[in-house]
Amino acid sequence: MTFGALGFLFAAAAAIIPVVLHMINRQRAKDLPFSTLRFLRISVEKTRRRRRIQDVFLMLLRMAVLVLIALGLAKPTLTSLKSLFGGGANTAVAIILDNSASMGAVDSDRIRFETALGAATQIMDELQDGDQVALYLTGGPEFPELGRLDRSHEKVRQILSQCAVSYERADLAVKVHDARKLLAKAEAPNKQIFVISDLQELSWQGLKRQQDEAGAEAAEARLRDAERAIRDAPIILVDCHRAPKPDLAVVDVDLHAVVPVAGVPVQATVELLNVAPVAQTAHLELSLDGKKSYDSPALPLKPQQRLKHDFQFTLERSGLHRGEVRLVGDDGSKLDDRRFFTMEVNRGTPVAVVTAERHEIAYLDDSFYLEQALAPARAGGWAIRTTSLTADELVGEPLAGYAVIYCVNLPALELDAAERLRTYVEHGGNLVWIAGDNVRPDAYNAMNDDARGQLLPAPLREIRAARAVEGRDSWNVTYLDKEHKALAHLVEPAALYQSILVYTHARIDAKAQPGARVLARLDDGEPLLVQRRVEQGTVTMLGTSMHRGWTNLPVRKIFLPLVARLTFDLAGADQSRRDALAGAPLVIPLGDEIRPGGVEVLPPSGATLRLNLADDGEAAGPEEFRYADTHDVGIYVLRLLEAVRHTQYAYAVNLDPDETSSKKIDREDLQKRFGDTPLVFADDPDDLSGTFDWLREGTSLWELFLAAVLVVLVFETFLSNQLTPKQADDALQHVAPGLRRLAGKGRSAA
């Protein structure tokens, strides 16, 4: 508490006046003998004691009136904060300006971020010469001056004139923590943090997460170590969330194609969200490579409803396609009205088919049916590019250039070839073994052991023939793993795979290998198709052949889609759609055999950037490449240059769908998270003068003290009036019996 007129506090000494008057009234008169009144003594003593208590109480009330008048004249002000501006003391201020996507909403017929900029300008106008100020933004391109205390206010004003709403998510908890650490180093006696935001609950999750992970004691320790100097410094929260305009948002786009081939329909599912508490109608457009390709009908949405809308489109040419789904019309925010995606078709996925030898008659090759399934289209291009190799050619072939390698009916490989395949798998390659007459389980297991168990999905047992083992012609396939992406669309109807007959197969002991996944089983429960993840790649084993000697699989309808889907899944064709959130880095993993000379980046702006990779001087090379300048939404294309094979990565960078949430954080909850730190809420961002006055002067208690004086005076008057007659009545009641006794005795004497 502070006082504006400290001299009036000396007037409180007037409280001694009632004491003096009380002591004067207590002066005793001379005692005179009056024997006839001796009968009143007992009654008078009782009345005197009660009156003494009442007089003391009235004296205290009158003293309180004088003290309260003195305190009120001294202009008391209640504040736990240090003065913000002026007073001859310099000030260090940190301004945290929320420019996340939610600040792009239209609020009270004005973009919310424009309101925030106005509030920041008001704060800057209140600063005096010599005051230090630092500015923090929650997203967008970095400015060198951000997060630095400076007495030159012009730099901050320049940033305020250049910054804009970003597509990124805000983490206000981190910014407050950074501001506290910065202000802890400042020598200014007055320190404050301004947070200008819509107080979206999502933006404060980091504060709760820090408490959950570290616990209250650890959080308090961090506060003592890094922020003790400003623990009592206030955080002023300028609330820019008022009356938002009804908003619709596109929160997700999901695409699915049977195979990534031009001309094959693509199934699209768009998820919409009505953020507003009122019903709205949405209208969608699809744009492919800059041309409008689809118009949706009117889509009604109830308040706060999520709606999924399905439609199809077709990509007519091969290559990389850029797509955008957007809402048509005007609503509360333009930033959440569109969502980007990429899709690559006919990209020529490189696949190697390795056999023991080549026959002069093509259909006698063990890989004949497999190669037909991998390349069914003879004209117009296909999404798989096949290369035929022999086992002897594996040693000299650059294996990193292949997405999938099929080893068809090979004898156990020599050590050099096996080691090259192991390295290929370890760094992201996909190896598929096809059984046949040349497969010897003991030799395969020995080869796998030499390769540290990284070539086979599981150990092999004996070769089984249906007629020799069980006296039957064949086994049927009765199980496909419906949870596997490559098989999910092949499980219905069941007759599609139950018509597969297997006459001979190699037993795969899947139970003996942790992590082995059975994708297909025979009717007696034996695994037929097994897969396992090894380091960054996969190894798969088909226990039967892909020729007609061991099975009828190559001539069944399921064969071509099974081979194609399995290949696309292993090659990552279904994962070619790479998505990222605005502000998150784009990461490209680099294998040991890939030594690109640089990376070419094509951001949505259309500029072309060439970035060099740092060479660490080791043979292994860099493990990954990271590109962090993703503040804009759109399509980013990254190309590895001078690599073993030309590699292109396309990323669709979009707004975080959670940014569409309009839920604000509860003030009491926020105060609990900050603990003892004083929070000041400014509800009118257009006029912060009242907040500045309160921070400068605190809360005046003059009105409170004046009201207290009036209450005490009224109570004292009422009490005095009530006690005085009552005391007289009590005295008469005590005196009357004595007088009557005296009168009686007088008559007797007469």
LUMNU-749752 format. One record per residue (C-alpha): residue number from 1; x, y, z. Coordinates in steps of 0.1 Angstrom, whole numbers, plus 2048, in hexadecimal, padded with zeros to 3 digits. Layout:
! residues N
(NUM, (X, Y, Z))
...
END
This chain:
! residues 750
(1, (800, 800, 800))
(2, (80C, 823, 7F7))
(3, (800, 846, 801))
(4, (7FD, 864, 7EB))
(5, (7FC, 87E, 807))
(6, (812, 86E, 822))
(7, (810, 88D, 839))
(8, (7EC, 886, 842))
(9, (7F6, 867, 853))
(10, (803, 87D, 870))
(11, (7DE, 887, 875))
(12, (7D8, 865, 882))
(13, (7E7, 871, 8A3))
(14, (7C5, 883, 8A8))
(15, (7B9, 861, 8B3))
(16, (7C7, 869, 8D5))
(17, (7AB, 883, 8DA))
(18, (790, 86A, 8E3))
(19, (7A8, 85A, 8FC))
(20, (7AE, 87B, 90D))
(21, (789, 883, 90F))
(22, (782, 861, 91C))
(23, (79C, 865, 937))
(24, (78E, 887, 941))
(25, (76B, 878, 944))
(26, (779, 85D, 95B))
(27, (785, 877, 976))
(28, (774, 86D, 996))
(29, (760, 885, 9AC))
(30, (767, 889, 9D1))
(31, (758, 86E, 9E7))
(32, (73E, 87C, 9FF))
(33, (72E, 867, A1A))
(34, (709, 863, A14))
(35, (6FE, 846, A29))
(36, (6DA, 846, A1C))
(37, (6E7, 83C, 9F9))
(38, (6FC, 81F, A04))
(39, (6E2, 807, 9F7))
(40, (6E9, 813, 9D3))
(41, (70E, 809, 9D4))
(42, (70A, 7E6, 9C7))
(43, (6F4, 7F0, 9A9))
(44, (709, 80D, 9A0))
(45, (729, 7F8, 99F))
(46, (719, 7E1, 985))
(47, (70E, 7FD, 96F))
(48, (730, 80E, 971))
(49, (743, 7EF, 964))
(50, (72B, 7EB, 946))
(51, (72D, 810, 93E))
(52, (753, 80F, 93F))
(53, (754, 7F4, 924))
(54, (73B, 808, 90F))
(55, (74F, 828, 912))
(56, (76F, 816, 908))
(57, (75E, 808, 8E9))
(58, (751, 82A, 8DF))
(59, (773, 839, 8E4))
(60, (782, 81F, 8CC))
(61, (768, 827, 8B2))
(62, (76F, 84C, 8B4))
(63, (795, 845, 8B2))
(64, (78E, 82F, 893))
(65, (77B, 84C, 882))
(66, (798, 864, 886))
(67, (7B2, 84A, 87A))
(68, (79D, 841, 85C))
(69, (799, 866, 853))
(70, (7BF, 86B, 855))
(71, (7C6, 84C, 840))
(72, (7AC, 857, 826))
(73, (7BC, 87A, 823))
(74, (7DE, 869, 81D))
(75, (7D0, 85A, 7FC))
(76, (7D8, 835, 802))
(77, (7DE, 820, 7E3))
(78, (7DF, 7FA, 7E3))
(79, (7F6, 7E8, 7CB))
(80, (80E, 7CB, 7CC))
(81, (81F, 7D7, 7AC))
(82, (83B, 7F0, 7A7))
(83, (833, 80F, 794))
(84, (833, 809, 76E))
(85, (83D, 829, 75F))
(86, (84C, 849, 76C))
(87, (855, 850, 790))
(88, (879, 856, 787))
(89, (881, 831, 783))
(90, (889, 81F, 763))
(91, (873, 803, 757))
(92, (87A, 7E3, 744))
(93, (85C, 7D6, 730))
(94, (858, 7B6, 71C))
(95, (83C, 7B5, 703))
(96, (830, 793, 6F7))
(97, (81B, 798, 6D8))
(98, (807, 77A, 6CE))
(99, (806, 778, 6A8))
(100, (7FB, 754, 6A5))
(101, (7E0, 749, 68C))
(102, (7C4, 74E, 6A5))
(103, (7CC, 773, 6A6))
(104, (7C2, 776, 681))
(105, (79D, 772, 68A))
(106, (785, 78E, 684))
(107, (77B, 79B, 6A6))
(108, (762, 7B8, 6AB))
(109, (764, 7C0, 685))
(110, (78A, 7C2, 688))
(111, (7A6, 7A9, 684))
(112, (7B1, 79F, 6A7))
(113, (7D6, 7A5, 6A0))
(114, (7D0, 7C9, 696))
(115, (7C0, 7CE, 6B8))
(116, (7DF, 7BF, 6C7))
(117, (7F6, 7D6, 6B4))
(118, (7E2, 7F4, 6C1))
(119, (7E7, 7E8, 6E4))
(120, (80D, 7E3, 6DF))
(121, (80F, 807, 6D1))
(122, (7FD, 814, 6F0))
(123, (817, 803, 706))
(124, (834, 812, 6F1))
(125, (824, 834, 6F5))
(126, (825, 832, 71B))
(127, (84A, 82A, 71C))
(128, (861, 846, 726))
(129, (885, 84E, 71B))
(130, (89C, 836, 72B))
(131, (883, 81A, 72F))
(132, (88D, 7F8, 71F))
(133, (875, 7E4, 70A))
(134, (878, 7C1, 6FA))
(135, (85F, 7B2, 6E1))
(136, (856, 78E, 6DC))
(137, (841, 77F, 6C0))
(138, (832, 75C, 6C2))
(139, (838, 753, 69E))
(140, (842, 75F, 67C))
(141, (865, 768, 66E))
(142, (87F, 771, 687))
(143, (88B, 795, 68C))
(144, (8AE, 79A, 69B))
(145, (8A0, 7B3, 6B4))
(146, (886, 79C, 6C3))
(147, (88C, 792, 6E7))
(148, (8A5, 7AD, 6EF))
(149, (8A2, 7CA, 707))
(150, (8A9, 7EB, 6F7))
(151, (8A4, 80F, 700))
(152, (89F, 818, 6DC))
(153, (87A, 814, 6D9))
(154, (87B, 81B, 6B4))
(155, (887, 7F8, 6AB))
(156, (869, 7E8, 6BD))
(157, (852, 800, 6AB))
(158, (861, 7F6, 689))
(159, (85B, 7D1, 691))
(160, (837, 7D9, 69B))
(161, (832, 7E9, 679))
(162, (840, 7CB, 666))
(163, (833, 7AD, 679))
(164, (813, 79A, 66F))
(165, (7FD, 77D, 679))
(166, (80F, 75C, 674))
(167, (801, 739, 66E))
(168, (813, 72B, 68C))
(169, (808, 721, 6AE))
(170, (810, 736, 6CC))
(171, (822, 72A, 6EB))
(172, (81D, 747, 703))
(173, (82B, 733, 721))
(174, (84D, 731, 710))
(175, (84D, 756, 707))
(176, (844, 760, 72A))
(177, (861, 74A, 737))
(178, (879, 75A, 71E))
(179, (86D, 77D, 728))
(180, (872, 775, 74D))
(181, (896, 76A, 747))
(182, (89D, 789, 733))
(183, (88E, 7A1, 74C))
(184, (8A1, 78F, 769))
(185, (8C1, 79D, 759))
(186, (8B4, 7C0, 757))
(187, (8BF, 7DA, 771))
(188, (8A0, 7EF, 76E))
(189, (88D, 7F0, 790))
(190, (86B, 7EC, 77F))
(191, (864, 7CE, 769))
(192, (844, 7C3, 758))
(193, (838, 7AA, 73E))
(194, (81C, 7B2, 726))
(195, (80B, 795, 714))
(196, (7F4, 7A1, 6F8))
(197, (7E0, 783, 6ED))
(198, (7BD, 774, 6E8))
(199, (7C6, 75E, 706))
(200, (7BF, 73E, 6F2))
(201, (7C1, 720, 70A))
(202, (7D6, 70E, 6F0))
(203, (7F2, 728, 6F3))
(204, (7F7, 722, 719))
(205, (7FA, 6FC, 717))
(206, (820, 6FF, 71B))
(207, (81C, 70F, 73D))
(208, (808, 6F1, 74A))
(209, (81F, 6D8, 739))
(210, (83D, 6E8, 74A))
(211, (82C, 6E3, 76C))
(212, (821, 6C0, 764))
(213, (844, 6B5, 759))
(214, (859, 6C6, 773))
(215, (841, 6C8, 790))
(216, (83A, 6E5, 7A7))
(217, (85B, 6E3, 7BA))
(218, (871, 6E2, 79B))
(219, (85D, 6FF, 78B))
(220, (862, 713, 7AA))
(221, (887, 70C, 7A9))
(222, (88A, 717, 786))
(223, (877, 737, 78F))
(224, (88F, 73D, 7AC))
(225, (8AE, 737, 797))
(226, (8A5, 74A, 777))
(227, (889, 761, 77F))
(228, (88C, 76A, 7A4))
(229, (892, 78F, 79C))
(230, (870, 793, 78B))
(231, (85B, 77A, 79E))
(232, (845, 796, 7AA))
(233, (845, 7A8, 789))
(234, (821, 7AA, 77B))
(235, (816, 799, 75B))
(236, (7FD, 7B0, 749))
(237, (7E6, 79B, 733))
(238, (7D5, 7B0, 717))
(239, (7B7, 79C, 70C))
(240, (7AF, 7A2, 6E7))
(241, (794, 788, 6E5))
(242, (772, 799, 6E4))
(243, (756, 791, 6CB))
(244, (764, 77A, 6B0))
(245, (753, 777, 68E))
(246, (744, 754, 687))
(247, (75F, 73F, 677))
(248, (762, 71F, 663))
(249, (783, 70B, 65F))
(250, (792, 6F0, 64A))
(251, (7A4, 6DA, 663))
(252, (7AE, 6BB, 64F))
(253, (7B1, 6AD, 62C))
(254, (7B6, 687, 628))
(255, (7BE, 677, 606))
(256, (7BD, 653, 5FC))
(257, (7C5, 643, 5DA))
(258, (7C6, 61E, 5D3))
(259, (7E8, 623, 5C1))
(260, (7FB, 644, 5BA))
(261, (7F4, 642, 595))
(262, (7E6, 65D, 57E))
(263, (7C2, 657, 574))
(264, (7B9, 643, 594))
(265, (79E, 656, 5A9))
(266, (7AA, 665, 5C9))
(267, (792, 665, 5E7))
(268, (793, 685, 5FB))
(269, (784, 68C, 61D))
(270, (783, 6AF, 62A))
(271, (77B, 6B7, 64E))
(272, (76B, 6D8, 656))
(273, (765, 6E9, 678))
(274, (74B, 703, 681))
(275, (75D, 716, 69C))
(276, (73F, 72D, 6A3))
(277, (722, 728, 6BB))
(278, (70A, 72D, 69E))
(279, (701, 717, 680))
(280, (713, 71F, 65F))
(281, (715, 712, 63B))
(282, (736, 70A, 62B))
(283, (740, 708, 606))
(284, (761, 6F7, 5FB))
(285, (777, 6F9, 5DD))
(286, (793, 6E2, 5D2))
(287, (7B0, 6F1, 5BE))
(288, (7CA, 6DA, 5AD))
(289, (7EA, 6E9, 5A0))
(290, (7DA, 70B, 5A0))
(291, (7B9, 701, 58E))
(292, (797, 6FC, 59E))
(293, (78D, 6D8, 59D))
(294, (770, 6D4, 5B4))
(295, (753, 6E8, 5C3))
(296, (740, 6DA, 5E1))
(297, (71B, 6DE, 5E7))
(298, (70F, 6F3, 605))
(299, (71A, 6E2, 625))
(300, (706, 6EB, 644))
(301, (718, 6E9, 665))
(302, (708, 6EC, 688))
(303, (718, 700, 6A3))
(304, (73B, 6F2, 6AD))
(305, (735, 6D5, 695))
(306, (750, 6C1, 682))
(307, (746, 6B5, 660))
(308, (758, 69E, 647))
(309, (751, 6A2, 622))
(310, (75C, 688, 609))
(311, (762, 68C, 5E4))
(312, (779, 67E, 5C8))
(313, (790, 68D, 5AF))
(314, (7A8, 67F, 595))
(315, (7CC, 689, 58D))
(316, (7D1, 687, 567))
(317, (7F6, 68A, 565))
(318, (814, 67C, 577))
(319, (82B, 68F, 58F))
(320, (827, 6A5, 5AD))
(321, (805, 6B5, 5B2))
(322, (7FD, 6D3, 5C9))
(323, (7DA, 6D5, 5D7))
(324, (7C7, 6ED, 5ED))
(325, (7A5, 6EA, 5FD))
(326, (795, 70B, 607))
(327, (775, 71A, 614))
(328, (763, 732, 5FE))
(329, (754, 751, 60E))
(330, (75B, 769, 62B))
(331, (75E, 75E, 64F))
(332, (770, 765, 66F))
(333, (793, 75B, 665))
(334, (7A4, 757, 643))
(335, (7C1, 744, 651))
(336, (7AE, 724, 658))
(337, (79A, 724, 638))
(338, (7B2, 70F, 623))
(339, (7C7, 6F0, 625))
(340, (7E3, 6E5, 60E))
(341, (7ED, 6C2, 603))
(342, (805, 6B1, 5EB))
(343, (802, 691, 5D7))
(344, (81B, 680, 5C1))
(345, (811, 667, 5A6))
(346, (824, 652, 58D))
(347, (844, 65B, 59E))
(348, (856, 63C, 592))
(349, (85D, 62B, 5B3))
(350, (87E, 618, 5AD))
(351, (87C, 5F3, 5B5))
(352, (896, 5D8, 5AF))
(353, (88E, 5B4, 5A8))
(354, (8AB, 59C, 5B0))
(355, (8AB, 578, 5A3))
(356, (8C6, 55D, 5A3))
(357, (8C8, 55D, 57D))
(358, (8B5, 566, 55D))
(359, (8A4, 54D, 546))
(360, (8A2, 551, 521))
(361, (87D, 54B, 523))
(362, (86F, 568, 538))
(363, (851, 556, 547))
(364, (868, 53C, 556))
(365, (879, 556, 56C))
(366, (86F, 554, 590))
(367, (868, 579, 58F))
(368, (852, 579, 570))
(369, (830, 57E, 581))
(370, (83F, 596, 59A))
(371, (84D, 5AC, 57F))
(372, (82C, 5AB, 56C))
(373, (81A, 5B7, 58B))
(374, (833, 5D3, 592))
(375, (830, 5E0, 56E))
(376, (80D, 5D9, 562))
(377, (80A, 5F8, 54C))
(378, (81E, 5F7, 52C))
(379, (814, 61A, 521))
(380, (80D, 63B, 532))
(381, (826, 636, 54F))
(382, (823, 624, 570))
(383, (82B, 62C, 593))
(384, (846, 611, 597))
(385, (867, 610, 584))
(386, (875, 5EC, 585))
(387, (89A, 5E2, 581))
(388, (8A3, 5BD, 57D))
(389, (8C3, 5B1, 58E))
(390, (8D5, 591, 596))
(391, (8E4, 588, 5B7))
(392, (907, 58E, 5AA))
(393, (8FE, 5B2, 5A1))
(394, (8F4, 5BB, 5C4))
(395, (918, 5C2, 5CE))
(396, (91E, 5DD, 5B5))
(397, (8FB, 5EC, 5B4))
(398, (8F3, 60D, 5C7))
(399, (8D7, 5FF, 5DC))
(400, (8CD, 620, 5EB))
(401, (8BC, 629, 5CB))
(402, (8A1, 60F, 5D0))
(403, (882, 613, 5E5))
(404, (87B, 5ED, 5E6))
(405, (891, 5CF, 5DD))
(406, (880, 5AE, 5D6))
(407, (897, 58F, 5DA))
(408, (885, 573, 5C7))
(409, (88F, 54F, 5CD))
(410, (8B3, 557, 5D5))
(411, (8CC, 53F, 5E5))
(412, (8DC, 54C, 605))
(413, (8F1, 56B, 5FC))
(414, (916, 56E, 600))
(415, (923, 583, 61D))
(416, (92A, 5A3, 608))
(417, (908, 5A3, 5F8))
(418, (8F6, 59B, 618))
(419, (908, 5B7, 62A))
(420, (8FF, 5D0, 60F))
(421, (8DA, 5C6, 612))
(422, (8DC, 5CA, 638))
(423, (8EA, 5ED, 635))
(424, (8CF, 5F5, 61C))
(425, (8B4, 5EB, 634))
(426, (8C4, 5FC, 652))
(427, (8C3, 61D, 640))
(428, (89F, 61C, 635))
(429, (89E, 601, 619))
(430, (882, 5E8, 616))
(431, (88C, 5C4, 60E))
(432, (873, 5A9, 603))
(433, (87C, 584, 602))
(434, (869, 56C, 5EB))
(435, (86D, 547, 5F3))
(436, (873, 52C, 5D9))
(437, (887, 50D, 5D0))
(438, (8A8, 51F, 5D7))
(439, (89F, 528, 5FB))
(440, (8B0, 513, 615))
(441, (8A4, 51C, 639))
(442, (8C5, 513, 64A))
(443, (8DA, 527, 631))
(444, (8C2, 545, 634))
(445, (8C3, 544, 65A))
(446, (8E9, 544, 659))
(447, (8E9, 561, 640))
(448, (8D2, 574, 658))
(449, (8E7, 56D, 676))
(450, (906, 57A, 664))
(451, (8F2, 59A, 65C))
(452, (8EA, 59F, 681))
(453, (8C6, 592, 67C))
(454, (8BD, 5AF, 666))
(455, (8B5, 59E, 645))
(456, (897, 587, 64D))
(457, (877, 590, 660))
(458, (87A, 56F, 673))
(459, (88D, 54E, 672))
(460, (884, 534, 658))
(461, (87B, 510, 660))
(462, (876, 4F4, 647))
(463, (866, 4F4, 625))
(464, (843, 4E5, 626))
(465, (82F, 4D5, 60A))
(466, (80A, 4D0, 610))
(467, (808, 4AD, 601))
(468, (827, 4A0, 612))
(469, (81E, 4AE, 635))
(470, (7F9, 4AB, 637))
(471, (7EF, 497, 619))
(472, (7DB, 4B4, 60A))
(473, (7DF, 4C7, 5EA))
(474, (7E3, 4EA, 5F9))
(475, (7DD, 503, 615))
(476, (7C7, 521, 612))
(477, (7CF, 544, 61D))
(478, (7B5, 54D, 638))
(479, (7C3, 56C, 648))
(480, (7CF, 58E, 63D))
(481, (7D9, 5AA, 655))
(482, (7BD, 5C3, 650))
(483, (7D0, 5DD, 665))
(484, (7ED, 5DE, 64C))
(485, (7E9, 5FA, 633))
(486, (7F3, 5E6, 615))
(487, (7DA, 5CA, 61D))
(488, (7BD, 5DE, 62C))
(489, (7AA, 5E1, 60B))
(490, (7B0, 5BC, 601))
(491, (79F, 5AB, 61F))
(492, (77C, 5AF, 610))
(493, (76E, 59A, 601))
(494, (780, 57E, 613))
(495, (77E, 568, 5F4))
(496, (797, 57F, 5E4))
(497, (7B3, 570, 5F9))
(498, (7A4, 550, 604))
(499, (7A6, 544, 5E0))
(500, (7CC, 544, 5E3))
(501, (7DA, 520, 5E4))
(502, (7FD, 518, 5F2))
(503, (80C, 4F7, 5E9))
(504, (82F, 4FC, 5F8))
(505, (83D, 516, 610))
(506, (85A, 51D, 627))
(507, (84F, 51F, 64C))
(508, (856, 541, 65C))
(509, (85A, 540, 682))
(510, (84B, 562, 689))
(511, (847, 55B, 6AE))
(512, (86D, 557, 6B1))
(513, (873, 57B, 6A6))
(514, (867, 599, 6BB))
(515, (857, 5B4, 6A5))
(516, (84E, 59C, 689))
(517, (82B, 5A3, 67B))
(518, (817, 588, 669))
(519, (805, 597, 64B))
(520, (7F6, 576, 63D))
(521, (7F0, 553, 64B))
(522, (7E6, 531, 63D))
(523, (7C8, 51E, 649))
(524, (7DD, 50A, 661))
(525, (7EA, 52A, 672))
(526, (80C, 52A, 662))
(527, (81A, 54D, 659))
(528, (81D, 552, 633))
(529, (826, 577, 631))
(530, (83B, 587, 64D))
(531, (849, 5AA, 651))
(532, (860, 5BB, 66A))
(533, (86E, 5DD, 66F))
(534, (894, 5DF, 670))
(535, (8A5, 600, 679))
(536, (897, 618, 65F))
(537, (88C, 5FE, 646))
(538, (877, 5DE, 644))
(539, (87D, 5B9, 63B))
(540, (860, 5A4, 62E))
(541, (85E, 57F, 625))
(542, (845, 56D, 610))
(543, (847, 548, 619))
(544, (83C, 53C, 5F7))
(545, (847, 544, 5D3))
(546, (839, 55C, 5BA))
(547, (839, 542, 59F))
(548, (81F, 527, 598))
(549, (834, 50A, 5A6))
(550, (82D, 511, 5CB))
(551, (80C, 525, 5CA))
(552, (7F0, 532, 5B3))
(553, (7F5, 555, 5C1))
(554, (803, 564, 5A1))
(555, (7E3, 55B, 58E))
(556, (7CA, 568, 5A7))
(557, (7B9, 58A, 5A5))
(558, (7C9, 595, 5C5))
(559, (7EC, 591, 5B9))
(560, (7F0, 5B2, 5A6))
(561, (7E0, 5C9, 5C0))
(562, (7F3, 5B6, 5DC))
(563, (815, 5BC, 5CC))
(564, (80D, 5E0, 5C3))
(565, (800, 5EA, 5E5))
(566, (81C, 5D8, 5F7))
(567, (836, 5EA, 5E1))
(568, (826, 60C, 5E5))
(569, (823, 608, 60A))
(570, (847, 5FD, 60E))
(571, (853, 619, 5F7))
(572, (840, 632, 60B))
(573, (82A, 63D, 5EF))
(574, (80D, 641, 606))
(575, (823, 657, 61C))
(576, (82D, 66E, 5FF))
(577, (815, 687, 60D))
(578, (82A, 698, 627))
(579, (819, 6B1, 63E))
(580, (827, 6CA, 657))
(581, (81A, 6E6, 66C))
(582, (824, 70A, 667))
(583, (843, 712, 67A))
(584, (84E, 6ED, 67E))
(585, (86F, 6E3, 66C))
(586, (86F, 6CD, 64E))
(587, (885, 6AF, 654))
(588, (895, 699, 639))
(589, (8A7, 679, 645))
(590, (8C7, 672, 633))
(591, (8D5, 64F, 631))
(592, (8FA, 646, 632))
(593, (8FB, 63F, 60D))
(594, (8EA, 660, 603))
(595, (903, 67C, 602))
(596, (8F0, 69A, 5F2))
(597, (905, 6B8, 5EA))
(598, (8E9, 6D0, 5F4))
(599, (8C4, 6D5, 5F7))
(600, (8AE, 6EB, 5E0))
(601, (890, 6FA, 5F2))
(602, (872, 707, 5E0))
(603, (85B, 719, 5FA))
(604, (838, 725, 5F2))
(605, (845, 748, 5EA))
(606, (854, 73A, 5C9))
(607, (878, 742, 5D2))
(608, (893, 728, 5CD))
(609, (8AC, 722, 5E9))
(610, (8CB, 70D, 5E7))
(611, (8D8, 702, 609))
(612, (8F9, 6EF, 60F))
(613, (8FB, 6D2, 627))
(614, (915, 6D4, 643))
(615, (92F, 6B8, 63E))
(616, (939, 6AA, 660))
(617, (958, 699, 650))
(618, (94C, 676, 659))
(619, (945, 65B, 640))
(620, (922, 657, 64D))
(621, (918, 67A, 642))
(622, (8FB, 68F, 650))
(623, (8DE, 67C, 65F))
(624, (8C3, 696, 656))
(625, (8BB, 6B7, 646))
(626, (8A5, 6D0, 657))
(627, (894, 6EE, 648))
(628, (884, 705, 662))
(629, (877, 723, 64E))
(630, (853, 717, 64B))
(631, (840, 735, 658))
(632, (82A, 736, 639))
(633, (810, 71C, 630))
(634, (811, 70B, 60E))
(635, (826, 6F2, 5FB))
(636, (84C, 6EE, 602))
(637, (861, 6D9, 5EA))
(638, (883, 6CD, 5F5))
(639, (89B, 6BD, 5DC))
(640, (8BB, 6AA, 5E5))
(641, (8D6, 6B5, 5CC))
(642, (8F3, 6A0, 5C0))
(643, (8E6, 681, 5D3))
(644, (8E8, 65D, 5C7))
(645, (8C5, 660, 5BA))
(646, (8B0, 67F, 5B5))
(647, (899, 683, 5D3))
(648, (87D, 69C, 5D7))
(649, (868, 6A2, 5F6))
(650, (848, 6B6, 5F5))
(651, (839, 6C3, 616))
(652, (817, 6D2, 61B))
(653, (81B, 6EB, 638))
(654, (7FA, 6F5, 648))
(655, (7EB, 708, 665))
(656, (7E9, 6F4, 686))
(657, (7C4, 6EA, 687))
(658, (7C3, 6EF, 6AC))
(659, (7C8, 715, 6A6))
(660, (7A3, 716, 69B))
(661, (799, 711, 6C0))
(662, (788, 730, 6CF))
(663, (78A, 723, 6F3))
(664, (79A, 73C, 70B))
(665, (7AD, 733, 72A))
(666, (79C, 738, 74B))
(667, (7AA, 755, 75F))
(668, (7AA, 742, 780))
(669, (7BC, 725, 76F))
(670, (7D6, 73D, 761))
(671, (7DC, 74C, 783))
(672, (7E1, 72A, 792))
(673, (7FB, 721, 778))
(674, (80E, 741, 77F))
(675, (80C, 73D, 7A5))
(676, (816, 75C, 7B8))
(677, (81E, 771, 799))
(678, (805, 78E, 798))
(679, (7EF, 78E, 779))
(680, (7DE, 7AD, 76B))
(681, (7C2, 7A9, 752))
(682, (7BB, 7C5, 739))
(683, (79A, 7BF, 729))
(684, (799, 7DD, 712))
(685, (7B7, 7DB, 6FA))
(686, (7AB, 7FB, 6E8))
(687, (7B0, 810, 707))
(688, (7CA, 806, 720))
(689, (7CB, 827, 732))
(690, (7B8, 819, 750))
(691, (7D1, 7FC, 753))
(692, (7EE, 814, 751))
(693, (7DF, 82A, 76C))
(694, (7D9, 80C, 783))
(695, (7FD, 7FF, 77D))
(696, (80A, 822, 784))
(697, (7F5, 82B, 7A2))
(698, (7E5, 80B, 7AE))
(699, (7C2, 809, 7BC))
(700, (7B7, 828, 7D1))
(701, (7A9, 820, 7F3))
(702, (79B, 843, 7FA))
(703, (778, 839, 7F2))
(704, (77B, 81B, 808))
(705, (788, 82F, 826))
(706, (76D, 849, 821))
(707, (752, 82F, 822))
(708, (762, 820, 841))
(709, (761, 842, 853))
(710, (73C, 847, 84A))
(711, (734, 824, 857))
(712, (747, 828, 877))
(713, (737, 84B, 87E))
(714, (714, 83D, 878))
(715, (71B, 820, 88E))
(716, (72A, 836, 8AA))
(717, (70C, 84D, 8A9))
(718, (6F3, 831, 8AA))
(719, (706, 820, 8C6))
(720, (708, 840, 8DB))
(721, (6E3, 847, 8D8))
(722, (6DB, 823, 8E1))
(723, (6F1, 821, 8FF))
(724, (6EA, 842, 910))
(725, (6C4, 83D, 917))
(726, (6CA, 81A, 921))
(727, (6E4, 824, 93A))
(728, (6CB, 83D, 94A))
(729, (6B0, 824, 94B))
(730, (6C7, 80A, 95B))
(731, (6D1, 824, 976))
(732, (6AD, 82C, 97E))
(733, (6A5, 808, 981))
(734, (6C1, 803, 99A))
(735, (6BA, 823, 9AD))
(736, (694, 820, 9B1))
(737, (694, 802, 9C9))
(738, (6AD, 813, 9E0))
(739, (697, 833, 9E1))
(740, (679, 81E, 9E9))
(741, (68B, 80D, A06))
(742, (697, 82F, A13))
(743, (673, 83C, A11))
(744, (666, 81F, A24))
(745, (67F, 823, A40))
(746, (677, 848, A42))
(747, (652, 840, A47))
(748, (65A, 827, A62))
(749, (670, 840, A75))
(750, (654, 859, A74))
END
